[in-house]
């Protein structure tokens, strides 16, 4: 089954941009494995859905990137936006109604994504201004490409760091990490997880 053209364009722009900024060898290896897996498309998944925080997607995508490959990625995200299924984090007991109104994830490829599959997860996180995503962890390793202002925290130390537009970092399996948006701008981040790495 062929992949929707808009989703294929996202794959074709996102993976090279992420690889060009891969912060360490483990991230590059993970992205290579993701690309190999995505050579084979699978059947479609979730229907499009929006949440209140989606009003911040257009402002996030209208920021200057300063890089041709990121401009192409933003164009691909705009084209794909009508197909995205946005969901709250689903972190029971860890969030408030205010957080749920100011945050959403869109699984582009992965469980419940536009392309439903379990071996690769590629998605977006969107936070309204002045929103903090709680500390969390998961088994799959993860590479982030940051597409806005915002701060992050992970195994590199207790302090928050600011990757900036086009910044990238890698989370090993099970590492505790968190993110928060700037006071005056939304946070948009693209992430790619390779669950199969656990068994490698």
Buried (B, 14 or more C-beta within 10 A) or exposed (E): EEBBEBBBBBBEBBBBBBBBBBBEEBBBBBBBBBBEBBEEBBEBBBEEEBBEBBEBBEBBBEBEBEBEBBEBBBBBBBBBBEBBBBBBBEEEEEBEEEBBBBBBBBBBBBEBBBBBBEBBBBBBBBBBBEBBBBEEEBEBBBBBBBBBBBBBBBEBEEEEEEBEBBBBBBBBBEBEBBBBBBEEBBBBBBBBBBBBBEEE
